[in-house]
Amino acid sequence: MEVKGGDKDFPICVVGNMIDETDWRQVSFEEGRELAERIECAFEECSAKDGTNVEKIACDIVRVMRRKRAKEKLRQEDKADERR
């Protein structure tokens, strides 16, 4: 977010990994969710080992990107209509 200058108009998701390794957990589900709420983004937990939620996270980010692109297209069309 610092690199983007505080711009929140890009896809971001807080991801907790290794949910299948409960003994190694360093951040609780609640802490991850609270961080995501604070920076106003999605939160998921996953496991790269067994694939839990990995595809879902990728699909969610693509969905956000498509919505953003559609909104930008509508804004451009509105501006073009205003100029006419």
C-alpha positions, -999 to +999 in steps of 0.1 A: +000+000+000+029+024+006+042+017-029+007+026-043+007+058-023-023+048-002-043+040-032-068+012-022-081+008-057-061-024-065-067-060-056-053-071-022-060-100+000-045-110+033-037-147+032-029-169+061-009-200+049-003-234+064-037-238+080-031-275+080+000-270+103-018-258+135+013-263+157+032-238+136+005-211+136+019-177+146-011-155+137-046-164+147-076-164+124-090-135+143-057-115+140-057-120+102-094-111+099-089-079+120-059-068+098-080-074+066-108-053+081-084-026+091-070-022+056-104-029+040-096-060+020-104-097+018-090-124+041-086-161+035-067-189+050-051-216+028-029-245+025-004-248-003+003-284+008-033-297+002-046-269-019-073-256+004-086-222-008-056-216-031-078-216-062-105-196-044-080-168-035-068-166-071-103-165-084-113-138-059-085-115-069-093-120-107-129-112-099-119-080-082-097-070-111-125-076-136-149-055-116-124-027-114-119-029-152-156-028-158-160+002-135-132+020-153-148+013-187-182+027-175-164+058-162-147+063-196-181+058-214-197+083-191-170+109-198-174+103-235-211+108-232-206+141-213-184+154-240-210+148-267 
